[in-house]
Amino acid sequence: MMTAWLTGLIVAFVATIIVEPLLRDWFKRIKVQQLVIRDNEHGPQHAFKAGTPTMGGAGFIAVVAVAYTVLMFVFGFHFQSAGGWATLLAIVIYAIVGGFDDSVKIFNHRDEGLRFIPKLTAQIVAAILAVVILAAGRFEFIVHLPFGLPDIHSVVLYSIFTIIWLVGWSNATNLTDGLDGLATGTAVIAYVAYLVIALQQGNQPIVLLNAVMVGALVGFFAFNHYPATIFMGDTGSLALGAGLAMNALVLHVEWSLILIGLVFFVDTLTVIIQVTSYHYRKKRIFLMAPIHHAFEKGGITMNPDKPWNEWQVDAFFWGVGLVATLIYFLVFN
């Protein structure tokens, strides 16, 4: 098994190192670039990033899809698990949805991208397709509840849970993709965690998929760390969240994602709190939301006179993600 996942990691890393700069340079020529950057009194100054190529997720997700498919057949895993194919399908379809979202922003000069209903519909359809593949592979549809509550054996409830889980976590990861390298580094930690869990369970297809994803993300980080020369865009961030959600479902460790994906969870929670507070009370709870921007604006003390640079914010949240993941393995795994 080690030969398979190590091969996948190395192949994906090398392929991404080759593909991403080619994609970046091509995107520069055809103006696939970030157009609207937050730059006002409420947020950090990011205007200098305008013009940076985006949709870099198209590169590393393509590498993941091709490398995984080829290696599944090379190592003879292709008939072993519907979970691996369902997870890959979710990753690819959510990348496509994100790609359309990015395209609308870039070419239609519309900051919000796809309208809410079409985007949500596409995400729900993607989740349903993943469930169909799992059903075809005779997957055991069990929702494991926390706190000692009895498990739920129901295809219908599992399908509903899958839709909520995929839509929620894909958008949570999307919200975290606000600083150079932040979502990439946090996702590496999370995918390594699920690689380990899959190893413990002996689930070779999922081990291989996570290894390929980790290799691709590390390769992408070479171009996405601060100062980034390419952004992943919604193409990458939605796909990463979908992959993590499917990992938790397929490995039957659904609630592990609360800790392993704590940074994504907290970022989303702070947006909900901020929007709710401002809507009903006309007051902001945080300097900015998602919370990583508040740290960028005021550091850990939330003092606007002591802002953090992007490396400091990245390191802090990567640390939070790593500690939360270690707590999961030490306490709950």
N, C-alpha and C positions, 0 to 999 in steps of 0.2 A: 504493500500500500504506500509506503514511503516513497518508492520510486515514482509512482504515479503522481502524487500530489506535488512532490518536489519538481518533477519534470514540468507539470502544469504551471507552477509558480514561475519557474525560470523562463519558459517559453513565452508566457504572457508578459513578463517584465521586459524581455528583449524586444518582443513585437511592439509593445507600447512605446518603448524608447525610440523605435524606428518610425512608427506610424504618426505619433503626435506632432513632432516638428514638421512633418510633411503636411499634415492636416492644418496645422497652425498657419503655415506660410500660404497655403491655398486659400484659407479663410480670409487672410489679410488681403489677398488679391481680389476676392469677390465680395469684400466688405461684410463678412459675417462677423460682426464685432459688437461689443457692448456700446450701446448708444446713450442710455439714460443711467446716470449715476447719482445717488443721493448726495447732495452737497448744499446744506442749508444750516440754519442756526440750531436745528434739532438733531443733527447728526454729524458724524465725523466727515472730514473732507476727503471725498473719493473721486472728485472730478478728473484727476489726473489719469484715472484708469479707463476713461472713455476711449473707445477705439481699440481696446484689447480684444483679440479674437475670442469668441465664445463657442458654445456647442462642442467643446472638447470631449464631452461625454460620448459623442458619436464614435470617436476613435477607440477609447478603451473598452466601451461596451461591445463594439464590433470585434475587437480582439478577444474578449471573453467568449462571445458567442461562437466564433470560429474555432478558437483553441479548444474550448470545452467539447464541442461537437466532434472534432477530429480525435481528441484524446480519449473520449468515451469509447469510440470504436477501436482505437489502438489498444487500449487496455481491457477491452471486452466488458465494459461496465454498462453498455447501452441497453441491456435487457433487465438490469438489476433493480431499477427504481424509477417509478413515475415521478417521484419527488424531485429528482434532479432536473428532469425535462420541464416539469411544471414551474420550477423556480426560474429556470432559464427563460421560459416563455414570458413569465411575469416581468423579468428584468428587461427583455427586449421590447415588449409591448409598451411598458411604461417609459422606456427610452424614446420610442416612437411618439408617444403622446407628448413627452417633454420636447421632442424635436419640433413638433408642430407648434407648441407653445412658444419656443424660442424663435421660430421662423416668423410668427405673427409679430412678436416684439421687434424683431430686427427689420423686416422688410415692410411692415405696415406702420412702423414707428408708433406702436401702441404698447405702452409700458406694462399693462396688465396681461398681455398675451391672450390666450384663448378665453372665451367667455366661460363663466362658471359652469353652466349646465352642460355644454358640450365636453368640457374637460372632465367633469365629474362622471358623465356618462361613459366616456372612453375608459376611465379608470375602473369603473364598475364592471364593464364588459371584459376588461383584461383579467379582473379577479375571477369572474365567472368561468372564463376559459381555463384558468389555472385549476379551478375546482373540477372541471370536466376531465382534464388530463389526469388528475389524481384519482377520480372515479374510475377512469378507464384502466388505471393501474392497480385497482382494488386497494386503494389507500384506506387506512383505518380512520374513519371520520370521528374523532373524539376531541371534544373541547375540555382540556384539563383546567379545572377551576382552582384558584388559590385558596389558602386558609383551610385546607382539609375538606372543602366542599366536594360533593360527589361529582364525578365526571359526567359530561353530557354526551350521549351517543345519539347523534342526529345529523343526518346529511344536510337537512334544511338549516338548522341552527349553525352548523359548521360553515355552511356557505355564507350565511349572513355575517358570521364572525370574520370570515376570510375577507369579505368585501370591506368591512369596517377597518380591519387590521391593515390591509394593503393600502387603502386610500389614506388612512390616518398616518401611517408611518412613511409613506412616500412623500407626503406633503410636509411631514416633520423634518425629514432630511433635506427637503427643498428649502425650508426656512433657515436651516443651519448653514447653507451654502451662501454665506454673506461676506466672508473674508477669505483672502488667499490661503488655500491649503487647509482651512478649518474643517470643512466637510470631508475632504480627502483623508486627512490624518485620523479623524474620528472614525470614519468608515473602515480604515485599515484595522484599527483596534477591534472594532465590532466583528468584522469578518474573520479575523484571526481567532476570536473567541468561539465563533460558530464552527470554524475549522476544527478546533480542539474538541468541541462537543460532538461533532460528527465522527471524529476519530475515536472518541470514547464509546460511541454507539456502533462503530464499525460500518457506518454508512458511507461506502466508498464514493458513490456518485456525488454526494454533497461535499465530502472532503475535497474531491477534485475541483468542484465548482468554486468553492471558497478559496482554494489555493490559487486558481486561475485569477479570480477577482483580486486577491491580495497582490499578486504579481503585477497585474495591470494597474492597480491603484498606486503602488509604489513607483512604477514607471511614470505614471501620470504626474505624480507629486514632483518629479524632477522639473516639470514645467509649470506647475500650479502653485508652488510655494511662493511666499512673498519675496520680491514683487513678481506676481504671476505673469507669464507671457501668453497664457491661454486659460480661460475659465471653463468649467465643465458644463455650465448652463443647466436648465431644467432637464435637458437630455440625459445628463449624468445623474443629477441629484434625485430625480423621481425614480430612476432605475435602481439606484443604490438602496433607497428606502424600501422599494418593493422586494428586492432581493433579501434584505434583512428580515422583513416581515415573513416572507416565505420560509426562510431558514427556521425561524422560531416555530412556525406551524408544522413544517415537514418533520422536524426533529422532536415534535411534541414537547417543546419547552417554551410555550407561548409567552409566559409572563417573564421569562428571562430578559426579554427585550426592554423591559422597564429599566433594568439596571445596565445591561450591556449597551443600550441605546439611550442612556440617561441624558446625555447632552442634547440629543434631538428632542427628547421628551420635555426637558426643561425649557428649551428655546420655544417650543410650541406653547407650553403652558404660560410663559411670560407674555407671549403675543395675545393669547386669549384674555389674560388678566388685564393687560394694558388697554386693549380694545374695549372690553366691557366697562372698565373704570372710566375711560374717556367718554364713552357713549352715554353712560348714565350719570356720571358725576362731573364731567368736563375736567377731570384731573388725571395726570399721568402718574402711575405708581413707580415706574422705572425711568431713568434718564432717557432710555430708548429701548425699543423691543424690535427683534428678539434680544435677549439679555446679553449676547456677546457684543452687541453694539454699545450697550451701556458700559461694559467693561472697557471697550475701546475709548469711549468718551470720558470715563471718569475713574478707570482702574478699579481695584478691589474695594477702595474706600468710597467709590461713587462720587469723587470730588472732581468736578470739571477742570480744576486747575492742575490735576495730576492724571492726564490721560495716559493710556497704554498704547504702545505701537502694536501692529498686527502680530508680530512674533510673540509678544508677551501674552496677548489674548489667546492665540493659538496654543501656546505651551500650557497655559492654565487650563483650557478646556480639554486638551488632549489628556492632561493629568487627571482631570475629573473623570473622563471616560475610562481611563486605565484603572483608576482606583475603584470605580463602581464595578467594573468588570471583574477585578480581583475579588471584591466582596462577594459577587455572585458565586464565583468558583469556590471560595473559602467557606461560605455560609450555606448556600442553597443548592450547589451542584452535588 
